[in-house]
Amino acid sequence: MMQAFWAMGGYARYVWPCIGSALATLAWNLWAAQRAYRQALAGARRALAMANP
């Protein structure tokens, strides 16, 4: 039964790369969002530091 699941009815060579690319895209999206958040937070802190000497 598990062998049939992993083979995906003969379409495994198409399904698994699609799943892999989808997971890679989601991981990149999370990484990029966290990076943008950190940059925005740092920019806001710099702006506050400049506004309040």
PyMOL Python script that loads the backbone (N, CA, C, O; Angstrom):
from pymol import cmd

cmd.read_pdbstr("""\
ATOM      1  N   MET A   1       0.825  -1.197   0.000  1.00  0.00           N
ATOM      2  CA  MET A   1       0.000   0.000   0.000  1.00  0.00           C
ATOM      3  C   MET A   1       0.872   1.266   0.000  1.00  0.00           C
ATOM      4  O   MET A   1       0.605   2.201  -0.754  1.00  0.00           O
ATOM      5  N   MET A   2       1.897   1.294   0.832  1.00  0.00           N
ATOM      6  CA  MET A   2       2.760   2.471   0.854  1.00  0.00           C
ATOM      7  C   MET A   2       3.545   2.606  -0.451  1.00  0.00           C
ATOM      8  O   MET A   2       3.820   3.717  -0.904  1.00  0.00           O
ATOM      9  N   GLN A   3       3.900   1.484  -1.043  1.00  0.00           N
ATOM     10  CA  GLN A   3       4.626   1.526  -2.313  1.00  0.00           C
ATOM     11  C   GLN A   3       3.775   2.214  -3.378  1.00  0.00           C
ATOM     12  O   GLN A   3       4.290   2.990  -4.183  1.00  0.00           O
ATOM     13  N   ALA A   4       2.493   1.933  -3.382  1.00  0.00           N
ATOM     14  CA  ALA A   4       1.595   2.571  -4.349  1.00  0.00           C
ATOM     15  C   ALA A   4       1.483   4.068  -4.083  1.00  0.00           C
ATOM     16  O   ALA A   4       1.397   4.874  -5.010  1.00  0.00           O
ATOM     17  N   PHE A   5       1.488   4.425  -2.795  1.00  0.00           N
ATOM     18  CA  PHE A   5       1.434   5.852  -2.458  1.00  0.00           C
ATOM     19  C   PHE A   5       2.669   6.572  -2.975  1.00  0.00           C
ATOM     20  O   PHE A   5       2.555   7.613  -3.622  1.00  0.00           O
ATOM     21  N   TRP A   6       3.857   6.024  -2.695  1.00  0.00           N
ATOM     22  CA  TRP A   6       5.089   6.675  -3.111  1.00  0.00           C
ATOM     23  C   TRP A   6       5.219   6.719  -4.628  1.00  0.00           C
ATOM     24  O   TRP A   6       5.825   7.642  -5.170  1.00  0.00           O
ATOM     25  N   ALA A   7       4.646   5.713  -5.329  1.00  0.00           N
ATOM     26  CA  ALA A   7       4.718   5.685  -6.790  1.00  0.00           C
ATOM     27  C   ALA A   7       3.717   6.649  -7.417  1.00  0.00           C
ATOM     28  O   ALA A   7       3.869   7.030  -8.578  1.00  0.00           O
ATOM     29  N   MET A   8       2.697   7.047  -6.663  1.00  0.00           N
ATOM     30  CA  MET A   8       1.682   7.997  -7.127  1.00  0.00           C
ATOM     31  C   MET A   8       1.022   7.549  -8.438  1.00  0.00           C
ATOM     32  O   MET A   8       0.764   8.363  -9.325  1.00  0.00           O
ATOM     33  N   GLY A   9       0.765   6.289  -8.542  1.00  0.00           N
ATOM     34  CA  GLY A   9       0.070   5.783  -9.727  1.00  0.00           C
ATOM     35  C   GLY A   9       0.878   5.963 -11.004  1.00  0.00           C
ATOM     36  O   GLY A   9       0.301   6.097 -12.083  1.00  0.00           O
ATOM     37  N   GLY A  10       2.175   5.969 -10.902  1.00  0.00           N
ATOM     38  CA  GLY A  10       3.029   6.131 -12.074  1.00  0.00           C
ATOM     39  C   GLY A  10       3.385   7.575 -12.386  1.00  0.00           C
ATOM     40  O   GLY A  10       4.134   7.839 -13.327  1.00  0.00           O
ATOM     41  N   TYR A  11       2.864   8.500 -11.617  1.00  0.00           N
ATOM     42  CA  TYR A  11       3.116   9.926 -11.860  1.00  0.00           C
ATOM     43  C   TYR A  11       4.091  10.527 -10.848  1.00  0.00           C
ATOM     44  O   TYR A  11       4.189  11.749 -10.730  1.00  0.00           O
ATOM     45  N   ALA A  12       4.803   9.683 -10.127  1.00  0.00           N
ATOM     46  CA  ALA A  12       5.685  10.166  -9.069  1.00  0.00           C
ATOM     47  C   ALA A  12       6.758  11.098  -9.612  1.00  0.00           C
ATOM     48  O   ALA A  12       7.145  12.051  -8.935  1.00  0.00           O
ATOM     49  N   ARG A  13       7.243  10.842 -10.814  1.00  0.00           N
ATOM     50  CA  ARG A  13       8.311  11.694 -11.347  1.00  0.00           C
ATOM     51  C   ARG A  13       7.814  13.110 -11.640  1.00  0.00           C
ATOM     52  O   ARG A  13       8.623  14.024 -11.800  1.00  0.00           O
ATOM     53  N   TYR A  14       6.514  13.300 -11.710  1.00  0.00           N
ATOM     54  CA  TYR A  14       5.946  14.637 -11.914  1.00  0.00           C
ATOM     55  C   TYR A  14       5.443  15.232 -10.601  1.00  0.00           C
ATOM     56  O   TYR A  14       5.541  16.438 -10.376  1.00  0.00           O
ATOM     57  N   VAL A  15       4.903  14.372  -9.739  1.00  0.00           N
ATOM     58  CA  VAL A  15       4.289  14.856  -8.505  1.00  0.00           C
ATOM     59  C   VAL A  15       5.337  15.305  -7.494  1.00  0.00           C
ATOM     60  O   VAL A  15       5.234  16.404  -6.949  1.00  0.00           O
ATOM     61  N   TRP A  16       6.340  14.476  -7.236  1.00  0.00           N
ATOM     62  CA  TRP A  16       7.305  14.803  -6.195  1.00  0.00           C
ATOM     63  C   TRP A  16       8.120  16.056  -6.499  1.00  0.00           C
ATOM     64  O   TRP A  16       8.347  16.846  -5.584  1.00  0.00           O
ATOM     65  N   PRO A  17       8.567  16.280  -7.719  1.00  0.00           N
ATOM     66  CA  PRO A  17       9.250  17.563  -7.965  1.00  0.00           C
ATOM     67  C   PRO A  17       8.331  18.770  -7.759  1.00  0.00           C
ATOM     68  O   PRO A  17       8.785  19.824  -7.311  1.00  0.00           O
ATOM     69  N   CYS A  18       7.070  18.625  -8.076  1.00  0.00           N
ATOM     70  CA  CYS A  18       6.127  19.724  -7.849  1.00  0.00           C
ATOM     71  C   CYS A  18       5.955  19.991  -6.358  1.00  0.00           C
ATOM     72  O   CYS A  18       5.915  21.142  -5.925  1.00  0.00           O
ATOM     73  N   ILE A  19       5.854  18.923  -5.581  1.00  0.00           N
ATOM     74  CA  ILE A  19       5.744  19.085  -4.134  1.00  0.00           C
ATOM     75  C   ILE A  19       7.023  19.718  -3.590  1.00  0.00           C
ATOM     76  O   ILE A  19       6.966  20.605  -2.739  1.00  0.00           O
ATOM     77  N   GLY A  20       8.166  19.265  -4.080  1.00  0.00           N
ATOM     78  CA  GLY A  20       9.438  19.836  -3.633  1.00  0.00           C
ATOM     79  C   GLY A  20       9.563  21.308  -3.971  1.00  0.00           C
ATOM     80  O   GLY A  20      10.006  22.102  -3.141  1.00  0.00           O
ATOM     81  N   SER A  21       9.178  21.678  -5.181  1.00  0.00           N
ATOM     82  CA  SER A  21       9.278  23.089  -5.558  1.00  0.00           C
ATOM     83  C   SER A  21       8.277  23.938  -4.782  1.00  0.00           C
ATOM     84  O   SER A  21       8.567  25.089  -4.456  1.00  0.00           O
ATOM     85  N   ALA A  22       7.109  23.388  -4.483  1.00  0.00           N
ATOM     86  CA  ALA A  22       6.135  24.123  -3.678  1.00  0.00           C
ATOM     87  C   ALA A  22       6.671  24.353  -2.267  1.00  0.00           C
ATOM     88  O   ALA A  22       6.538  25.451  -1.726  1.00  0.00           O
ATOM     89  N   LEU A  23       7.271  23.333  -1.670  1.00  0.00           N
ATOM     90  CA  LEU A  23       7.838  23.490  -0.332  1.00  0.00           C
ATOM     91  C   LEU A  23       9.012  24.461  -0.333  1.00  0.00           C
ATOM     92  O   LEU A  23       9.171  25.248   0.600  1.00  0.00           O
ATOM     93  N   ALA A  24       9.835  24.408  -1.377  1.00  0.00           N
ATOM     94  CA  ALA A  24      10.950  25.348  -1.482  1.00  0.00           C
ATOM     95  C   ALA A  24      10.437  26.779  -1.615  1.00  0.00           C
ATOM     96  O   ALA A  24      11.000  27.696  -1.017  1.00  0.00           O
ATOM     97  N   THR A  25       9.389  26.976  -2.383  1.00  0.00           N
ATOM     98  CA  THR A  25       8.804  28.302  -2.547  1.00  0.00           C
ATOM     99  C   THR A  25       8.232  28.815  -1.232  1.00  0.00           C
ATOM    100  O   THR A  25       8.406  29.985  -0.890  1.00  0.00           O
ATOM    101  N   LEU A  26       7.552  27.945  -0.496  1.00  0.00           N
ATOM    102  CA  LEU A  26       7.009  28.352   0.797  1.00  0.00           C
ATOM    103  C   LEU A  26       8.124  28.699   1.773  1.00  0.00           C
ATOM    104  O   LEU A  26       8.013  29.676   2.515  1.00  0.00           O
ATOM    105  N   ALA A  27       9.184  27.922   1.783  1.00  0.00           N
ATOM    106  CA  ALA A  27      10.314  28.212   2.671  1.00  0.00           C
ATOM    107  C   ALA A  27      10.953  29.545   2.301  1.00  0.00           C
ATOM    108  O   ALA A  27      11.277  30.345   3.179  1.00  0.00           O
ATOM    109  N   TRP A  28      11.137  29.788   1.000  1.00  0.00           N
ATOM    110  CA  TRP A  28      11.721  31.060   0.567  1.00  0.00           C
ATOM    111  C   TRP A  28      10.806  32.213   0.955  1.00  0.00           C
ATOM    112  O   TRP A  28      11.285  33.264   1.380  1.00  0.00           O
ATOM    113  N   ASN A  29       9.503  32.033   0.816  1.00  0.00           N
ATOM    114  CA  ASN A  29       8.548  33.082   1.156  1.00  0.00           C
ATOM    115  C   ASN A  29       8.634  33.421   2.647  1.00  0.00           C
ATOM    116  O   ASN A  29       8.623  34.596   3.013  1.00  0.00           O
ATOM    117  N   LEU A  30       8.719  32.415   3.498  1.00  0.00           N
ATOM    118  CA  LEU A  30       8.866  32.665   4.931  1.00  0.00           C
ATOM    119  C   LEU A  30      10.172  33.391   5.236  1.00  0.00           C
ATOM    120  O   LEU A  30      10.194  34.341   6.018  1.00  0.00           O
ATOM    121  N   TRP A  31      11.249  32.943   4.620  1.00  0.00           N
ATOM    122  CA  TRP A  31      12.549  33.577   4.835  1.00  0.00           C
ATOM    123  C   TRP A  31      12.523  35.040   4.382  1.00  0.00           C
ATOM    124  O   TRP A  31      13.008  35.917   5.095  1.00  0.00           O
ATOM    125  N   ALA A  32      11.964  35.302   3.213  1.00  0.00           N
ATOM    126  CA  ALA A  32      11.920  36.665   2.681  1.00  0.00           C
ATOM    127  C   ALA A  32      11.043  37.565   3.549  1.00  0.00           C
ATOM    128  O   ALA A  32      11.374  38.731   3.761  1.00  0.00           O
ATOM    129  N   ALA A  33       9.937  37.038   4.048  1.00  0.00           N
ATOM    130  CA  ALA A  33       9.057  37.843   4.906  1.00  0.00           C
ATOM    131  C   ALA A  33       9.752  38.185   6.220  1.00  0.00           C
ATOM    132  O   ALA A  33       9.649  39.317   6.695  1.00  0.00           O
ATOM    133  N   GLN A  34      10.448  37.234   6.806  1.00  0.00           N
ATOM    134  CA  GLN A  34      11.166  37.501   8.051  1.00  0.00           C
ATOM    135  C   GLN A  34      12.285  38.515   7.826  1.00  0.00           C
ATOM    136  O   GLN A  34      12.525  39.388   8.659  1.00  0.00           O
ATOM    137  N   ARG A  35      12.958  38.387   6.700  1.00  0.00           N
ATOM    138  CA  ARG A  35      14.045  39.328   6.380  1.00  0.00           C
ATOM    139  C   ARG A  35      13.494  40.742   6.193  1.00  0.00           C
ATOM    140  O   ARG A  35      14.069  41.704   6.703  1.00  0.00           O
ATOM    141  N   ALA A  36      12.388  40.873   5.469  1.00  0.00           N
ATOM    142  CA  ALA A  36      11.777  42.189   5.255  1.00  0.00           C
ATOM    143  C   ALA A  36      11.287  42.775   6.579  1.00  0.00           C
ATOM    144  O   ALA A  36      11.411  43.978   6.811  1.00  0.00           O
ATOM    145  N   TYR A  37      10.733  41.930   7.443  1.00  0.00           N
ATOM    146  CA  TYR A  37      10.272  42.402   8.748  1.00  0.00           C
ATOM    147  C   TYR A  37      11.440  42.926   9.575  1.00  0.00           C
ATOM    148  O   TYR A  37      11.347  43.995  10.178  1.00  0.00           O
ATOM    149  N   ARG A  38      12.543  42.174   9.604  1.00  0.00           N
ATOM    150  CA  ARG A  38      13.712  42.613  10.370  1.00  0.00           C
ATOM    151  C   ARG A  38      14.263  43.927   9.827  1.00  0.00           C
ATOM    152  O   ARG A  38      14.662  44.797  10.600  1.00  0.00           O
ATOM    153  N   GLN A  39      14.288  44.078   8.507  1.00  0.00           N
ATOM    154  CA  GLN A  39      14.786  45.316   7.910  1.00  0.00           C
ATOM    155  C   GLN A  39      13.859  46.485   8.229  1.00  0.00           C
ATOM    156  O   GLN A  39      14.330  47.584   8.526  1.00  0.00           O
ATOM    157  N   ALA A  40      12.557  46.262   8.170  1.00  0.00           N
ATOM    158  CA  ALA A  40      11.606  47.326   8.485  1.00  0.00           C
ATOM    159  C   ALA A  40      11.707  47.722   9.955  1.00  0.00           C
ATOM    160  O   ALA A  40      11.637  48.904  10.292  1.00  0.00           O
ATOM    161  N   LEU A  41      11.871  46.741  10.819  1.00  0.00           N
ATOM    162  CA  LEU A  41      12.008  47.014  12.248  1.00  0.00           C
ATOM    163  C   LEU A  41      13.283  47.805  12.524  1.00  0.00           C
ATOM    164  O   LEU A  41      13.273  48.742  13.322  1.00  0.00           O
ATOM    165  N   ALA A  42      14.361  47.436  11.877  1.00  0.00           N
ATOM    166  CA  ALA A  42      15.616  48.168  12.053  1.00  0.00           C
ATOM    167  C   ALA A  42      15.479  49.593  11.528  1.00  0.00           C
ATOM    168  O   ALA A  42      15.983  50.529  12.149  1.00  0.00           O
ATOM    169  N   GLY A  43      14.816  49.766  10.412  1.00  0.00           N
ATOM    170  CA  GLY A  43      14.604  51.110   9.867  1.00  0.00           C
ATOM    171  C   GLY A  43      13.751  51.961  10.789  1.00  0.00           C
ATOM    172  O   GLY A  43      14.021  53.149  10.969  1.00  0.00           O
ATOM    173  N   ALA A  44      12.726  51.365  11.371  1.00  0.00           N
ATOM    174  CA  ALA A  44      11.870  52.102  12.301  1.00  0.00           C
ATOM    175  C   ALA A  44      12.642  52.485  13.555  1.00  0.00           C
ATOM    176  O   ALA A  44      12.476  53.587  14.078  1.00  0.00           O
ATOM    177  N   ARG A  45      13.483  51.582  14.035  1.00  0.00           N
ATOM    178  CA  ARG A  45      14.290  51.902  15.218  1.00  0.00           C
ATOM    179  C   ARG A  45      15.275  53.028  14.922  1.00  0.00           C
ATOM    180  O   ARG A  45      15.494  53.905  15.757  1.00  0.00           O
ATOM    181  N   ARG A  46      15.870  52.997  13.722  1.00  0.00           N
ATOM    182  CA  ARG A  46      16.779  54.086  13.342  1.00  0.00           C
ATOM    183  C   ARG A  46      16.037  55.409  13.269  1.00  0.00           C
ATOM    184  O   ARG A  46      16.535  56.432  13.739  1.00  0.00           O
ATOM    185  N   ALA A  47      14.850  55.393  12.684  1.00  0.00           N
ATOM    186  CA  ALA A  47      14.066  56.621  12.564  1.00  0.00           C
ATOM    187  C   ALA A  47      13.671  57.164  13.933  1.00  0.00           C
ATOM    188  O   ALA A  47      13.693  58.376  14.152  1.00  0.00           O
ATOM    189  N   LEU A  48      13.312  56.276  14.849  1.00  0.00           N
ATOM    190  CA  LEU A  48      12.967  56.720  16.204  1.00  0.00           C
ATOM    191  C   LEU A  48      14.190  57.270  16.927  1.00  0.00           C
ATOM    192  O   LEU A  48      14.100  58.257  17.657  1.00  0.00           O
ATOM    193  N   ALA A  49      15.321  56.629  16.721  1.00  0.00           N
ATOM    194  CA  ALA A  49      16.548  57.091  17.373  1.00  0.00           C
ATOM    195  C   ALA A  49      16.946  58.471  16.841  1.00  0.00           C
ATOM    196  O   ALA A  49      17.459  59.294  17.599  1.00  0.00           O
ATOM    197  N   MET A  50      16.721  58.732  15.571  1.00  0.00           N
ATOM    198  CA  MET A  50      17.058  60.034  14.997  1.00  0.00           C
ATOM    199  C   MET A  50      16.062  61.097  15.430  1.00  0.00           C
ATOM    200  O   MET A  50      16.429  62.264  15.564  1.00  0.00           O
ATOM    201  N   ALA A  51      14.813  60.720  15.651  1.00  0.00           N
ATOM    202  CA  ALA A  51      13.784  61.676  16.028  1.00  0.00           C
ATOM    203  C   ALA A  51      13.886  62.068  17.500  1.00  0.00           C
ATOM    204  O   ALA A  51      13.489  63.171  17.876  1.00  0.00           O
ATOM    205  N   ASN A  52      14.407  61.187  18.321  1.00  0.00           N
ATOM    206  CA  ASN A  52      14.524  61.454  19.760  1.00  0.00           C
ATOM    207  C   ASN A  52      16.003  61.453  20.160  1.00  0.00           C
ATOM    208  O   ASN A  52      16.532  60.425  20.583  1.00  0.00           O
ATOM    209  N   PRO A  53      16.657  62.581  20.029  1.00  0.00           N
ATOM    210  CA  PRO A  53      18.104  62.619  20.366  1.00  0.00           C
ATOM    211  C   PRO A  53      18.379  62.521  21.835  1.00  0.00           C
ATOM    212  O   PRO A  53      19.538  62.541  22.248  1.00  0.00           O
TER     213      PRO A  53
END
""", "prot")
cmd.dss("prot")
cmd.show_as("cartoon", "prot")
cmd.util.cbc("prot")
cmd.orient("prot")
